[in-house]
Amino acid sequence: MLQRLFILLLVCFSSLAQAETPVQQLKNFLHASSSLAADFKQVTINKHGQATQNSTGKFYLSRPGKFRWNYLKPFAQEIVSNGGKVWIYDADLEQVTSKQLDDSLGSTPALLLTGQVDVEAKFRLEEQGETEGMSWVRLSPKNEEAGFKYILIGLQNGQLGGMELSDNFGQLTRIYFSNIQVNPSLNPNLFSFTPPKGVDVFEN
């Protein structure tokens, strides 16, 4: 009798663990992963529902406040944050734009994964069900002056699987992650950026 009761309790606790909500999975992911490396595919969709560009590359994250997006195809571009600035380097245009990270950027998607944003303070969180093998959470900015309508984050077995951003002009940006490494040892130089010689540099 005691053995059956023990087994029943184990089953109940196991079911509770598996029933963790997508919102709780997102919070756990944001708190538990200090670094991340992944391949990504990005699809840009216009307001008419047409895909206008497909991009692929590598994504790196180191908390707090550091990330790098290396766009490899179809055009080379780097977006790098060291916790104080964001650098955007467009190799084809030979142009670099830098932006200071401050409170005015505190609710933007760029900082969402870095651990510098209080998600519950900046966003309204709503579960969106499951599609494409992922559980989705919608994050709507509480600040009406934010430059986007919402972000969707897709979680696969408690890990980051995808993101979708809807801006105020009706454009969607979808990102799918693959070959994800959680808490890898990353070279700090990944999050350093020096503008190449001869490029135009614009400070915002």
N, C-alpha and C positions, 0 to 999 in steps of 0.2 A: 504493500500500500504506500509506504513512504517512498519507495523507489519510483512508483508511478507518479506520485505527487511531484517529486524532484524533476522528473522528465517533463511533466506538464509545465512546471515553472520555467524550465530552460526554453521550452518552445515559446512560451509567452514572452519572455525577455528577448528572444531572438526576433520574434515578430515585431516587437516594439522598436528594436534597433533598425530593422529593415524598413519600417514605416516612417522613418524620419522625413519630415516635410522638405520640399525643394527649397523653401526659404531657409530652413535650418541648415540644409546641406550647403547653401551658398555662404551663410555666416561661418560655418565650420571651415569651408575652403579658404575664405578670406583670412581667417585667423591662423590656420594650421600650416599653410604653405609659405615658406620664406623665400623660395626661389622657384623659377619655372623656366623650361625651355620647350619649344614646340615648333612644328611646321604649321603654316596657316595658308588657307585659301580665302581670298576676299572677293566678294561679288557686289558690285554696285548696281542698283536698280533705280531707274528714274520714276517719276510720278505716274507714268503710263504703264508701269509694270514691266518695262523692258530692261534687260541686263545690258548695261553700257560698258562695263569693263570687268575683266577677271584678272586678279593679281595673286601671286604666290610669293612666299618668303619664309623667313624665320623670325620667331618672337622670343624675347628673353625678358625675364622679370626678376628683380631682386628687391625685396622689401627692406627698409621703407623707401619708397619714392623713386626707384630706378627701373627704367624699362628701355628696351630697344626693339623696334620693328625694322627688319631688313627686307625691303621689297626687292625681289630679284627679277621677276617677270611681270608684265612685259617691259616695265621701265625700272631702272635702279633708283631707289630712294631709301633714305635712312631717317628714322625718327628716334631721337635719343633723349632720355631724361636722366639727369644725375641727381634729381631731388631738388634742384634749385632752378634749373632752366630746362626748356624743351628746345632741341635743335631739330630742324627739318631741312634735310639736304637733298636737293633734286639734282642728280648727276647730269641729266640731259640738259637742263637749263643752266647748269653751273651756278646754282643759287642756293644760299643758305638763309633760312629765317629762324630767328631765336626769339623765344617768349619766356618771360619770367613767370615762374609758378608762384602764385600768391593766393590770398583768400578769394579773389574774384574768379579764380579758376577752380575753386574747391569742389564744385559739383560737376565738373566736366568728365566725359568718359575717359579722357587720357589718364586720370588719376584713380579711376575706380578700382583697379586691380592692385594698386601699389601699397595699400594699407594706410594711406594718408587721409582717406575720406571716411567719415562716419556715415555708413550707408543708411542707417535708419534715420539719422538726423537730416540727411540731404534728399532722401527719396521715399516715395510710397512704394512698398513692396507687395506685389500680387502674384499668386501662383497662376500659371497659364496652361497647365496640363502637360501632356507628353506628345511630342512629334519628333520624327527623325531619330528615334531612339534616345531622346534626351528629355529631361524634365526642365521646363522653362519657368523663369521668374521675370516678371516685368518690373522695371524700376522707372518710375515717373518722377522727374525732378520737382521738388516742392517750390523751387525758385522759378517764378513765371518768366524770368528774363533769361533762363538757360537757353542755349542755342540749339536745343534738340527737344523732341517730344518725349521720347522714352528710349530705354535700353532693354533689350531682352538678353538674359544670360541662360545658356543651356548647360545643364550638368549631366554628366554620364558617370554613374557609380560614384557620385560625390565629387567628381573632378570636372574641371572646365572643359566643355566640349564645343561651345559656340557662342557667338554674340550677334546681336542685331541692333543697329542704331537707326532710328527714324529722326531725320532733321526737320526743321520748320519749313522746308521747301518741298516736302513730299518725296525726298530721296531716301532710299533704304541702303544701308551698308550691312552685308552679312559676312561674318567671319567664321570659318570652321577650322578647328584645331585638330592636329593629328600628331602621332609620335611624341606624345607629351611625356616629359620628364619632370617629376615633382621633387623639389629640393635638391637639384643637382649642384655641384660645386662649379660656380661660374667665375671666369676671369673678371676682376674689377674693371679692366680696361674696356670691356664691352660697353660700359656706361660712361665712357669718356669720349668727348668729341672735340676735334680741332678742325676748323674749316680748312679745306684744301687751299693751296695757294692759287690765286687768280680768280676765285669765285666771288660773286657779289654777296655781301652779307647785309641782311636787313634785321634791325632790332625792333621788336614790337613791345 
